[in-house]
Amino acid sequence: MTDQPFAGRRILTFVGDIYEDLELWYPKLRLMEAGAEVVVAGEKTRHKYEGKNGYPCVSDAAIAEMDSGDFAGVVVPGGFMPDKLRRNPKVLSLVREFAAAGKLVAAICHGGWIPISAGVYRGVRVTGSPGIKDDLVNAGALWEDAPVVIDRHFVSSRKPDDLPDFCRGILQVLGAK
């Protein structure tokens, strides 16, 4: 493949049991297609996690070993996984570091729970699953009901149907860096 504008760039994504299958795999494959290396980190290295719809994902690395300085940004899929990982101090510190450095922080659907718990959404225009709208608003985010919302280096989307727009937003933000 000759058109790989993000060759040499590394993106972090999180995985855990009951992740939303499409919300992990679609961005991962799209970023790989554009030349990026996508590292899937879970609480354990080389552990097989089960998606909400049964699709497995084996983690490349452990979250505890990750360093935000090694990545151009983070993509947070939804499902029920974010509700568990939002309680992991290392996940929250990584997201805070990405946000403070002006690096990509992308979340879709219930993935927004992690940036909420990291405290990085105050004053940021975002969207997410309507089921977490109140959480987003109460965290100080500025809610918009749109397929994708881009506010500086933050990209957010509502649901799997929005994945094409979500991925275009991610690529747009990465292209601006």
C-alpha positions as CSV (number, residue, x, y, z in Angstrom):
1,M,0.0,0.0,0.0
2,T,1.5,3.3,-1.0
3,D,-0.9,5.8,0.6
4,Q,0.1,5.6,4.3
5,P,0.1,9.1,5.6
6,F,0.5,8.0,9.2
7,A,3.4,5.6,8.8
8,G,5.5,5.7,11.9
9,R,2.7,7.1,14.1
10,R,1.5,5.0,17.1
11,I,-2.0,5.1,18.5
12,L,-3.1,3.5,21.8
13,T,-6.5,1.9,22.2
14,F,-7.9,0.1,25.2
15,V,-9.6,-3.3,25.4
16,G,-11.4,-5.2,28.2
17,D,-14.2,-7.7,28.5
18,I,-17.5,-6.6,26.9
19,Y,-15.9,-4.0,24.7
20,E,-18.0,-2.9,21.7
21,D,-16.6,-5.0,18.9
22,L,-17.0,-2.6,16.0
23,E,-15.9,0.4,18.0
24,L,-12.5,-1.2,18.6
25,W,-11.9,-3.0,15.3
26,Y,-13.2,-0.4,12.8
27,P,-10.9,2.4,14.0
28,K,-8.0,0.0,14.5
29,L,-8.2,-1.3,11.0
30,R,-8.8,2.1,9.5
31,L,-5.7,3.5,11.3
32,M,-3.6,0.6,10.2
33,E,-4.7,1.1,6.6
34,A,-3.5,4.7,6.9
35,G,-0.1,3.4,8.1
36,A,-0.4,3.9,11.9
37,E,0.7,1.2,14.4
38,V,-2.2,0.6,16.8
39,V,-1.3,-0.9,20.2
40,V,-4.2,-2.6,22.0
41,A,-3.7,-2.4,25.7
42,G,-5.6,-4.3,28.3
43,E,-5.1,-5.0,32.0
44,K,-3.1,-8.0,31.0
45,T,-0.6,-8.6,28.2
46,R,-1.5,-11.1,25.5
47,H,-4.9,-11.8,27.2
48,K,-7.9,-12.6,25.1
49,Y,-10.9,-10.3,25.8
50,E,-14.4,-11.0,24.7
51,G,-16.3,-8.4,22.8
52,K,-20.0,-7.5,23.5
53,N,-20.9,-9.4,20.3
54,G,-18.5,-12.3,20.9
55,Y,-15.6,-11.1,18.8
56,P,-12.3,-11.7,20.6
57,C,-9.3,-9.3,20.9
58,V,-5.9,-10.3,22.2
59,S,-4.1,-7.4,23.9
60,D,-0.7,-6.4,22.6
61,A,0.4,-5.0,26.0
62,A,-0.6,-4.2,29.5
63,I,-2.0,-0.8,30.3
64,A,0.5,-0.5,33.2
65,E,3.4,-0.6,30.8
66,M,2.1,2.2,28.5
67,D,3.7,5.7,28.3
68,S,1.8,8.5,26.6
69,G,5.0,9.9,25.2
70,D,5.2,6.8,22.9
71,F,1.9,7.6,21.1
72,A,0.2,10.3,19.0
73,G,-3.1,9.7,20.8
74,V,-5.7,7.4,22.2
75,V,-8.9,5.9,20.9
76,V,-11.4,4.7,23.4
77,P,-14.1,2.3,22.2
78,G,-17.4,1.8,24.0
79,G,-19.3,-1.2,25.3
80,F,-19.3,-2.0,29.0
81,M,-15.5,-2.1,29.1
82,P,-15.1,1.7,29.8
83,D,-17.1,1.4,33.0
84,K,-14.5,-0.9,34.4
85,L,-11.4,0.7,33.0
86,R,-12.5,4.2,34.2
87,R,-11.5,2.9,37.7
88,N,-8.0,2.1,36.6
89,P,-5.7,5.0,37.7
90,K,-3.2,4.3,34.9
91,V,-5.9,4.6,32.3
92,L,-7.0,7.9,33.7
93,S,-3.4,9.3,33.9
94,L,-2.7,8.3,30.3
95,V,-5.8,10.1,29.1
96,R,-4.9,13.2,31.2
97,E,-1.4,13.2,29.7
98,F,-2.7,12.9,26.1
99,A,-5.2,15.8,26.7
100,A,-2.6,18.0,28.4
101,A,-0.1,17.4,25.5
102,G,-2.7,18.3,22.9
103,K,-2.7,14.8,21.5
104,L,-5.7,12.9,20.0
105,V,-8.3,11.9,22.6
106,A,-11.0,10.0,20.7
107,A,-14.0,8.3,22.4
108,I,-17.1,6.7,20.9
109,C,-20.4,5.7,22.6
110,H,-19.8,4.7,26.3
111,G,-16.1,5.3,25.7
112,G,-16.7,8.8,26.9
113,W,-16.9,7.5,30.5
114,I,-13.1,7.3,30.5
115,P,-12.3,11.0,29.6
116,I,-15.1,12.0,32.0
117,S,-13.4,10.1,34.9
118,A,-10.0,11.6,33.8
119,G,-11.5,15.0,34.2
120,V,-10.6,16.2,30.7
121,Y,-14.0,17.1,29.2
122,R,-14.8,20.3,31.1
123,G,-15.6,23.0,28.5
124,V,-15.1,20.6,25.6
125,R,-17.7,20.1,22.9
126,V,-18.5,16.4,22.7
127,T,-21.1,13.7,21.9
128,G,-21.5,10.2,23.0
129,S,-24.2,7.6,23.6
130,P,-27.4,9.3,24.7
131,G,-27.2,7.0,27.7
132,I,-24.2,8.9,29.1
133,K,-25.4,12.4,28.0
134,D,-26.1,13.4,31.6
135,D,-22.7,12.1,32.7
136,L,-21.0,14.2,30.0
137,V,-23.0,17.3,30.9
138,N,-22.4,16.9,34.6
139,A,-18.7,16.6,33.9
140,G,-18.8,20.0,32.3
141,A,-18.8,18.9,28.7
142,L,-20.8,20.8,26.1
143,W,-23.2,18.2,24.6
144,E,-24.0,18.0,20.9
145,D,-26.2,15.4,19.2
146,A,-24.1,14.8,16.1
147,P,-22.5,11.8,14.4
148,V,-19.0,13.3,15.2
149,V,-17.9,16.3,17.2
150,I,-14.3,17.6,16.9
151,D,-13.1,20.1,19.4
152,R,-9.3,20.8,18.9
153,H,-7.7,17.4,19.6
154,F,-10.9,15.8,21.0
155,V,-13.0,13.6,18.7
156,S,-16.2,11.9,19.9
157,S,-19.1,10.0,18.3
158,R,-22.4,8.5,19.5
159,K,-22.7,4.9,18.3
160,P,-21.4,2.2,15.8
161,D,-23.4,3.7,13.0
162,D,-21.3,6.9,13.3
163,L,-18.0,5.0,12.8
164,P,-17.3,6.3,9.3
165,D,-17.6,9.9,10.6
166,F,-15.6,9.1,13.8
167,C,-12.7,7.6,11.8
168,R,-12.7,10.6,9.4
169,G,-12.5,12.9,12.5
170,I,-9.6,10.9,13.9
171,L,-7.7,11.0,10.7
172,Q,-8.4,14.8,10.3
173,V,-7.1,15.5,13.8
174,L,-4.0,13.3,13.3
175,G,-3.4,15.0,9.9
176,A,-3.3,18.4,11.6
177,K,-0.6,17.4,14.0
